[in-house]
Amino acid sequence: MTVLFHGNFALNRARMAGVLSSSLNNPTFKDKELAAPFGYGPPFSKLYRSWLHKTGMTKMGYLWN
């Protein structure tokens, strides 16, 4: 699989792992709750959830509503 990024986007593995871990430990968390520990808003979690799906680590809709 080829993964392409926008010119100013850097995929942060630590953040991705944190979002994944938090969502597995708290499956009812919404985007706002997942983003809070990182100091960001809901779009942050939405972006990382999308990349978790694109990398094959999750299935959209499986861990999140």
Stockholm file with secondary structure:
# STOCKHOLM 1.0

chainA/1-65         MTVLFHGNFALNRARMAGVLSSSLNNPTFKDKELAAPFGYGPPFSKLYRSWLHKTGMTKMGYLWN
#=GR chainA/1-65 SS CCCCCCTTCCCCHHHHHHHHHHHHHCTTCCHHHHHGGGTCCHHHHHHHHHHHHHTTSSCTTTSCC
#=GC SS_cons        CCCCCCTTCCCCHHHHHHHHHHHHHCTTCCHHHHHGGGTCCHHHHHHHHHHHHHTTSSCTTTSCC
//
